[in-house]
Amino acid sequence: MICALLIFQQPERPLPLDTLSPWIDMVTRARTELFAELDAQTHRRFIKTHTRLDGIPNDPSITYICVGRDPRDLALSMNRHIDNMDVGAFLETRERAAAIDGVELVPLPAPRARPDGDRERFWQWVDDETPSTRSGGVSLRFTIEHLQTFRDAADDLDIVFLHFDELKADLEGQMRQLAAHLNIEVAEDLWPRLVRAATFESMRSSADMTVPCGGREHWIDPAAFFSRGTSGQWRDLLDDADLARYAERVRALASDDLVAWLHREPID
């Protein structure tokens, strides 16, 4: 959304955000149609992906923007995200896109049974050992391995690291820094409206235009995709023993600098 606002320099977008910045690896749109739309774009192109850096082209002429968040908050957000997703609609659009492209779909892994409680779901997410190189969901390991590919390439590629908490604390400052990095000039009188349009509340109020994943049909409630947008939600869920267990797990998966960057405060 921030990239869209900086590029078009107006709060209103000419098309849904998912059309302007397609999420290619979500595979809910035919590649032939999607690539034709991208080829026809005349504005500066910006594309969304959830693929690890070692799974996409590494091009020194491209700016990669990597966004991180405290994994404990991410786990709770993902829990609500899955509950709000219309899985049937996703599978239907996936099959339709594959038929247009003439692609034979590989069956998706059978979903694991999800525990009933938030705490139990949190630990299922934390303890999942599935490597990020395999499809079939997300987990703490998936998150750490994904982010680590960007940290490891920071000296070789143009990578901007943005943290959810810093965006919440100083949205305008973060947007101005990104604009400067991307060599985009913004008239001073435009900044208040652009910053307001990038807020969590503004995106929720226009969910039909801002929700990702191909459109509103993939969500039970599009506005609920923008659920809370706050940090520290895990404090009401995890006790001291839980936090010690989590710290041991995340330190076994991530480098010290990545742990420090993600959590913004000591975790043990």
N, C-alpha and C positions, 0 to 999 in steps of 0.2 A: 504494500500500500504506500509506503514512504517513497519507494522508487517511482511509482505511478504519479504521486503528487509532485515530485521533483521534476519529472520528465515533462508532464503536461502542464504543470504550474497552474492548476485550477482544482478546486475541491470536488467538482462534479466530473465524473469520468464519461467518455463518449460510449464506452461499452462496459459490460461487467468485468470486474477485475480478473476473473479466471480466464476471460477471453484475451485480455490485454497481456496477461502474464500466465500462460498456460502451465499447468502442473503436468508435465509430459509423462512422468513415470506413474501417474495415477491410472493410466490406460483406460479412461472412460470415454475417450474420443478417438475416432479413427485417425491413425497416423497420417494417412494421405490428406485428409481434410485439415488436420492440425498444422502440418508442415506447409501446406499451401497458404494458410492464413498467416503463418510466421513469415513466409517469403514475401507476402504482400504488404507487410508492415513497413511503414516509412519512418516511424519514430524510432528512437533509440530502444533497442530490444532488451527486455528483462524477463527472465524465465525462472519459474519456481521448480525446485527439485528437492526430493528427500533422499537422493542417492548419495552414497559416500563419494568423496572426492576422487578416490581411485577407481570409480566406476563411470566417470564422465570425462570428456576431453579436458586435458590440462593445457590451457592456452595462455601465454603470458600477456596477450592483448585483452583478455577478459578480466573483469573484476568479479571476484567471488565474495558474496556476503554470507557469512556464517553466523547464525543466531543461536545463542545458548540460553539456557534457563536452569535454575536449580532443579536437578532431577527429581527431587522429592515433590516439588510442585508439579513438575511435568507428569509424574505418575498419576497424580490425582486428576489433573486436567485430561489426561488420556482416558482415564476411567469414564469420565462423563462424556467424552468425545465418542467412545465406542457405544455407550448407551443411546446416544442421539443419532447414530448412523443408521440409515435405512439400507441394510445389507442387501436385501432383495433388489432394490433399485440399482445399487452399485453393480451387482452381478449381471443384471439385465443390460445395462449400458456397456459393461465390459464385453459381454458376448456380442452385442450389436456392433461395437467397434471392431472386434476381431473378425466378424463376418465381412465387414466392408473391406478390411485390409487383406482378407484371405489368409488369416493367421489361425493356426490350430492352437487353441489354448492349452496350456499345461494346467492340470487341475490344481487348485489352491490347496494347501495343507488343511487337513481337517481342524477346525477351531478347537482349542482346548476348552474344557469346562471352566467357567469363571466362578470363583467363589462368590458368596452372597455379600459378604461384608467388605467395606472399603479397606480395612486393615489387611484382610486376607488377600484382597486383590493387589494391594501395594506390594506385599511380599512375593506374590507370584511374579509380579513385574520385575522386582529386584533380583530374584533368584534364578530367573530364566537364563539358561546357558546357551540358547540358540545363537549361533554366530550371526553377525550382521550381514554376512555374505549370503545368507539363506533368506528366502522370502517367508512371509508368514507372521507379520506383526512386529511390534516394537517391545523393547525391554530396556532395563538399565544398561546391559551389555551392548545392545544395539545402539543406544544413544551415545555411550562413551566411545565405542569404536568408530562411529560415524564422525563425531567431533574430532577425534584424535587424528583422522586422516587430514583434516584441515590444519590442525596445529602443526603437524609434521611437515606440511608443505609451506608454512608461512614465510620461509626465507626464499622460496623459489617462485612463488606466484603472488599476484596482487590480491590479497585476501583481507577483507574488513571483518573484524569480529565485533558483533553487537551483542550485548547482554540484556535480557528482558528487564532486569531490575533497573539498569541504567536508562533504558528507554522509558520506563515508567517514571523515574525520578526526574529526568531532564530531557523530555521528548524534543523540545526545540533545539537544545544544544546538540543532541545526537543527530538530528536531521541536518543541522547546519554543518556539522563535521562531515557527514556523509556527502552532502552536496559539494563541499569543497574537495573531497577526495575524488568525486566523480567529475570534477570540473564543470559543474552546473551552476550557473549564476541565477540567483533568485532576487527579484526586486524586493526591497525591504518591506514595502507595504503589503506584500503577499503573504509574508510569513505567518501572521496570526491565523489566517483562514486555512492555510495548509496544515499547520500544526493541529488546529482544532479537528480537521477532517481525518487526521491520523490517530486520534484518540480511540481508545477501546469503545467508549460510549457511542461515538459517532459511527464507527464501523458496525456496531450492533444495530443501530437505528436504521441502517441501510443494508441490512444483511442480504437481501435479495441481490444486491449488486456487488457485495464484497465477499460472500462466503465462497470458499474454494471447492475443489473436487468436482467441477463440471456443472455446478448449479444447485439450486435449492432442492431439487428432487432427491438428492442423496441424503438429506437430513430430515429427521422427524420434525424438528423445529429449527429452521435456519438461524434464527436469532440466538438460540441456545448454543450454537457453535462458539459464540463469544460469551462464555459462561460467567466468569468472574474477573479474570485479569488481575488478580492480586497475588502477592507472594507470601510465603510463610503459612500457607494453609495446612501444611503437614504438622505444625506445632500442636494442633488439636487432636492429632491422630497418633503420634508416636511418643512413647515415653523414653526415659534415659537409656534403658536397655535396648530399645529399638534403635535409637540413634547410634549407640556404640556398634551394634550389629551392622547397621547401614554403613557407617564409616569404614569398618573393616572391609566390607564388600566393595565399596566404590574405590578404595585405595588399592585394592587388588586388581582393579580393572584399568585405572587411569593413571597417567603421569601426575606428579605432584603439582605441576603448573596448571594442568587442566582442572584438577580438583579445586585448587585455589580460585581459579577464574570462575568456575561454575557456581561455587557456594558463597563467595563474597565474604565469608566469615569462617573461622576455624570450625571444623566439624567434630573435633574430639579434643 
